[in-house]
């Protein structure tokens, strides 16, 4: 019965045009099983496109879009297209290029390319980024700089060993320890390098005057601290992060007579103060030697008030010109310009440029007339000081021989120091 059914089904399939496949059959003349294989496809390996012709980042031969995976100086190493840049704090988030800051807005100091704050960069008293000239205050520093800042620097009180150089000049050998207050900017990192300002007090004060204590700023009772001004100016980018060191030019105020000559402080400045700072802090000098500091002198400055200003002329400028590139002298000038020029024009110091010499005094200052007179005489006698290029004299309105005059001077100095190119 089953056989009859199968025959009937086969007949129906044949009548309907269907073909029955029984499986593989051996080729004529061969016996045994054979394997079943699909007809092989032709295997032609495509030639890869070299991608050596791009237009706007797309290969003109195959349409391949360049992934821009590797950049060199803002240009894709594969297709050669320049990155359009997406700036984040002065660095492109796409290619990693650092903005060269070719120009900034004169008022806001914001880079016209990436938008970050870039302080002025002066050459011959003209900013190379905007063409502007330095602006100095002759009255007040901005109120927002006179209040405590969230980004606070720190103070260290250190002791260094020095000689009693005035006594040794008379054959009395003597050594002792002296104190110095050192300001370190917010975020100080020993692995980095910092500009340095040595800042000197006046007669009758000690090393604590500039940095450790508040001083009267107005007759209405406002008192401010120099540290707050430093913190705020650094936080706002108005000056670079800077180390400020405040020594004293005498051992104590009782022996002031030993140091009445400002020149007496020069060997201590050269042999003890500067070497200590270079050895213990992150400065631009490679080692604590005069030669190393001289090689980095565009990163060292001296500032002083009253007697500290006199020391600036007689010790720092006259006898340590190889160590400092910038000078700020407030309310004090007690020497003859001929004496200064007789030293700085010698072969030893003639090749050291003076990047900036800032001078100021108050309108009611007891030192105004002498300082102004000697300043005018100095710039008239020497072509090393050119008013409006590397030197100036600012008369502070309504102020006298007092802290209000001198903190304005420090504010002015911080705006130009280390911004002038060698």
C-alpha positions in Angstrom: 0.0 0.0 0.0 2.8 2.4 1.0 4.6 1.7 -2.2 1.5 2.5 -4.3 1.1 5.9 -2.5 4.7 6.9 -3.1 4.4 6.1 -6.8 1.2 8.2 -7.0 3.0 11.2 -5.3 6.0 10.9 -7.6 3.7 10.8 -10.6 1.9 14.0 -9.4 5.2 15.8 -8.9 6.4 14.9 -12.3 3.2 16.2 -13.9 3.6 19.5 -12.0 7.1 20.1 -13.4 9.0 19.6 -10.1 12.4 17.9 -10.1 13.4 15.4 -7.6 17.1 15.7 -6.4 18.4 12.5 -5.0 21.7 13.9 -3.8 25.1 13.9 -5.4 25.9 11.3 -8.1 29.4 10.1 -9.0 30.9 11.4 -12.2 30.9 9.0 -15.1 33.7 6.5 -14.7 34.1 7.2 -11.0 32.7 5.4 -8.0 32.4 6.3 -4.4 31.1 9.4 -2.5 31.7 13.0 -3.6 31.7 16.2 -1.5 29.2 18.9 -2.1 30.7 22.4 -2.6 29.3 25.7 -3.8 30.7 27.1 -7.0 33.7 29.2 -5.9 33.4 33.0 -6.1 36.3 34.9 -7.8 38.6 36.3 -5.1 40.0 39.7 -6.3 41.8 41.6 -3.5 40.8 45.3 -3.8 43.8 47.7 -4.0 43.7 49.9 -0.8 43.3 53.7 -1.5 46.5 55.5 -0.5 44.5 58.6 0.6 47.1 60.9 -0.8 44.6 63.4 -2.2 42.3 65.2 0.2 40.0 68.1 -0.1 38.5 69.6 3.1 39.4 66.4 4.9 37.8 64.0 2.4 39.7 61.7 0.1 39.0 62.7 -3.5 39.6 59.1 -4.8 37.4 57.1 -2.4 35.4 59.5 -0.3 37.2 58.5 2.9 36.6 61.1 5.7 39.8 61.8 7.6 39.4 61.1 11.3 42.1 63.7 12.3 43.6 61.3 14.8 47.0 62.9 14.9 48.0 66.6 14.9 51.2 68.4 14.6 51.3 72.1 15.3 47.6 72.4 14.7 47.6 70.5 11.4 46.4 66.9 10.7 49.4 64.7 9.7 47.2 62.6 7.3 45.1 65.1 5.3 47.0 68.3 6.0 43.9 70.2 7.1 44.3 72.9 9.9 42.3 72.5 13.1 39.6 75.1 13.5 40.3 75.0 17.3 38.0 74.7 20.2 39.8 76.7 22.9 39.6 75.8 26.6 41.7 78.1 28.8 44.1 78.8 26.0 44.5 75.2 24.8 42.7 73.6 21.9 40.6 70.7 23.1 40.8 69.0 19.7 44.5 69.2 18.6 46.1 70.2 21.9 47.8 73.3 20.4 48.5 76.1 22.8 47.3 79.5 21.7 50.3 81.8 20.8 48.4 84.9 22.0 49.4 87.1 19.1 47.0 89.9 20.2 44.8 90.9 23.1 42.2 93.6 23.7 43.9 96.7 25.2 41.2 97.3 27.9 40.2 93.7 29.0 43.6 92.0 28.1 41.6 89.1 26.7 43.2 87.2 23.9 41.4 88.0 20.6 41.9 84.3 19.5 41.2 82.1 22.6 39.6 84.6 25.0 41.9 84.0 28.0 43.4 86.9 30.1 46.9 87.8 28.9 48.8 90.6 30.7 50.6 93.3 28.7 54.0 92.4 27.3 56.1 95.5 26.9 59.0 96.4 24.6 60.3 99.9 24.8 57.2 100.7 26.9 54.8 99.6 24.2 52.7 96.4 24.6 53.5 94.0 21.7 50.0 92.6 22.0 47.9 95.7 21.8 50.2 98.7 21.2 49.3 100.3 24.5 51.6 102.0 27.0 51.8 101.3 30.7 49.3 103.1 32.9 50.3 104.1 36.4 48.0 105.1 39.3 48.7 108.5 40.9 46.0 108.3 43.5 44.5 105.0 44.6 44.7 101.3 43.8 41.4 99.6 42.9 39.2 98.9 46.0 38.7 95.3 45.0 42.4 94.7 45.5 42.5 96.0 49.0 40.3 93.3 50.6 41.1 89.7 51.5 41.3 87.3 48.6 40.1 83.7 48.5 43.3 82.6 46.8 45.7 83.4 49.7 49.4 83.2 49.5 51.5 82.1 52.5 54.1 83.8 54.6 57.3 82.1 55.9 59.6 83.6 58.5 63.1 82.4 57.8 66.5 83.0 59.3 69.7 83.3 57.4 73.4 83.7 58.4 75.2 86.9 57.4 78.3 88.9 58.2 78.4 92.3 59.9 79.8 93.8 56.8 80.1 97.4 58.1 82.1 96.2 61.1 84.3 94.0 59.0 85.2 97.1 57.0 86.9 98.2 60.2 88.6 94.9 60.8 86.0 93.5 63.3 84.9 90.1 62.1 81.4 89.3 63.2 78.6 87.0 62.0 75.0 86.7 63.2 71.5 85.5 62.2 69.0 87.8 60.6 65.3 87.3 59.8 63.4 87.7 56.6 59.7 87.3 55.7 59.0 85.5 52.5 55.7 85.6 50.6 54.8 82.6 48.5 51.9 82.9 46.0 48.8 80.8 46.1 49.4 77.4 44.7 53.2 77.7 45.0 54.8 74.7 43.4 58.5 73.9 44.1 58.7 72.2 40.7 57.9 75.5 38.9 59.9 78.7 38.5 58.9 82.1 40.0 59.9 85.8 39.6 61.4 87.3 42.8 61.0 90.7 44.4 63.3 91.8 47.3 61.2 94.5 49.1 62.8 96.8 51.6 61.3 98.9 54.4 62.3 102.4 55.6 64.3 103.8 58.5 63.0 102.8 61.9 61.0 99.8 60.7 62.0 96.1 60.4 61.4 93.2 58.0 57.8 92.8 59.2 56.7 96.2 57.8 55.7 95.2 54.3 54.2 91.8 54.7 53.3 91.0 58.3 51.3 94.0 59.5 48.4 96.0 58.3 49.1 99.6 57.5 46.9 102.7 57.5 45.6 103.4 54.0 43.2 106.3 54.5 42.5 108.9 57.1 39.1 107.4 57.5 40.7 104.5 59.3 41.0 102.0 56.5 43.9 99.6 57.0 45.1 97.2 54.4 47.7 94.5 54.1 50.2 94.2 51.3 49.6 90.5 51.1 45.9 91.1 50.2 47.1 93.3 47.3 49.5 90.6 46.1 46.9 87.9 46.4 44.3 89.8 44.4 46.7 91.0 41.7 48.0 87.5 41.1 44.5 85.9 41.2 43.3 88.4 38.5 46.3 88.0 36.3 47.5 91.6 36.8 51.0 90.3 37.7 52.7 86.9 37.6 52.8 84.6 40.6 55.8 86.1 42.4 57.9 85.4 45.5 58.4 88.5 47.6 61.1 88.6 50.2 61.3 91.3 52.9 64.6 91.4 54.7 66.0 94.3 56.9 69.1 96.3 56.2 70.2 96.4 59.8 70.4 93.9 62.6 68.0 96.0 64.7 67.0 99.7 64.6 69.3 100.5 67.5 72.4 100.0 65.4 71.0 102.0 62.4 74.2 104.1 62.4 76.2 101.2 61.1 74.0 101.1 57.9 73.4 104.8 57.2 75.4 104.2 54.0 73.0 102.4 51.7 76.0 100.8 50.0 76.7 98.8 53.1 73.8 96.5 52.4 75.2 95.5 48.9 77.4 92.6 50.0 74.7 91.1 52.2 72.2 91.4 49.3 74.7 89.7 47.0 76.3 87.1 49.3 73.5 86.2 51.7 69.9 87.3 50.8 69.8 86.4 47.1 71.7 83.1 47.5 69.4 82.0 50.3 66.3 82.7 48.2 67.7 80.8 45.2 68.7 77.9 47.3 65.5 77.5 49.2 62.8 78.5 46.7 61.8 77.9 43.1 63.4 80.7 41.2 64.7 81.1 37.6 68.3 81.0 38.8 69.9 77.6 38.2 72.0 77.8 41.4 72.7 80.2 44.2 75.7 82.0 42.6 76.0 85.5 41.2 76.7 84.2 37.8 73.5 82.1 37.8 71.4 84.9 39.0 72.9 87.3 36.5 71.8 84.8 33.7 68.2 85.1 35.0 68.2 88.7 36.1 65.1 89.6 34.1 63.3 87.6 36.8 64.6 89.5 39.8 63.5 92.9 41.0 64.2 95.3 43.9 61.7 97.6 45.6 62.2 99.9 48.5 60.7 102.9 50.3 62.4 105.9 51.9 65.7 104.5 53.3 64.9 101.3 51.4 64.7 103.5 48.2 68.1 105.0 49.0 69.5 101.4 49.4 67.9 100.7 46.1 70.0 103.3 44.4 73.2 102.9 46.4 73.2 99.1 46.8 70.8 97.3 44.4 71.2 99.5 41.3 74.7 100.7 41.7 76.4 97.6 43.1 74.1 94.7 42.1 73.0 95.7 38.6 74.0 92.2 37.4 71.5 90.7 39.8 68.3 92.8 39.2 66.6 93.8 36.0 63.9 95.9 37.6 63.8 98.6 40.3 61.1 100.4 42.2 62.2 103.4 44.4 59.7 105.2 46.5 60.3 108.5 48.3 64.1 108.4 48.6 67.1 109.4 46.6 70.2 110.4 48.6 73.2 110.2 46.3 74.6 112.0 43.3 73.7 110.7 39.8 77.4 111.0 38.8 78.2 108.4 41.5 75.6 106.0 40.1 76.7 106.4 36.5 80.4 106.0 37.5 79.5 102.4 38.5 76.8 101.3 36.1 78.7 102.6 33.1 81.9 100.6 33.9 82.9 97.7 31.8 81.6 95.3 34.5 78.0 96.5 34.3 77.7 98.3 31.0 76.2 95.3 29.2 73.4 94.8 31.7 70.2 96.5 30.5 67.9 98.2 33.0 64.4 96.9 32.0 62.6 99.4 34.2 63.3 101.9 36.9 60.1 103.1 38.5 60.1 106.1 40.9 57.3 107.7 42.9 56.7 110.1 45.8 53.6 111.8 47.3 52.5 115.3 46.5 53.0 116.2 50.2 56.1 114.0 50.6 59.1 115.3 52.5 61.3 113.4 50.0 59.5 114.7 46.8 61.7 117.6 45.9 65.0 115.8 46.4 63.9 112.6 44.7 62.4 114.5 41.7 65.5 116.7 41.3 68.0 113.8 41.4 65.8 111.7 39.1 65.7 114.5 36.5 69.4 114.9 36.8 70.0 111.2 36.3 68.0 110.8 33.1 69.5 114.0 31.7 73.1 112.6 32.2 72.6 109.1 30.9 71.0 107.5 27.9 70.6 104.3 29.9 67.4 105.8 31.4 64.8 107.0 28.9 61.7 108.4 30.3 58.6 106.8 28.9 60.6 103.7 27.8 62.4 102.2 30.8 61.8 104.8 33.6 59.2 107.1 35.0 58.4 109.3 38.0 54.9 109.2 39.4 53.7 111.9 41.8 50.9 110.4 44.0 48.1 113.0 44.6 47.1 114.1 48.1 49.6 111.7 49.8 52.7 112.2 51.8 55.7 110.2 53.1 53.4 107.3 54.0 52.3 103.8 53.2 49.5 105.0 50.9 52.1 106.4 48.6 54.3 103.3 48.7 51.5 100.7 48.2 50.5 102.7 45.1 54.1 102.4 43.9 54.1 98.7 44.5 50.9 98.3 42.6 52.4 100.2 39.7 55.6 98.2 39.7 53.7 94.8 39.7 51.9 95.9 36.5 55.1 96.4 34.6 57.8 94.3 36.3 58.6 91.0 34.4 56.4 92.2 31.5 59.3 93.9 29.7 61.3 91.8 27.3 65.1 91.6 27.5 
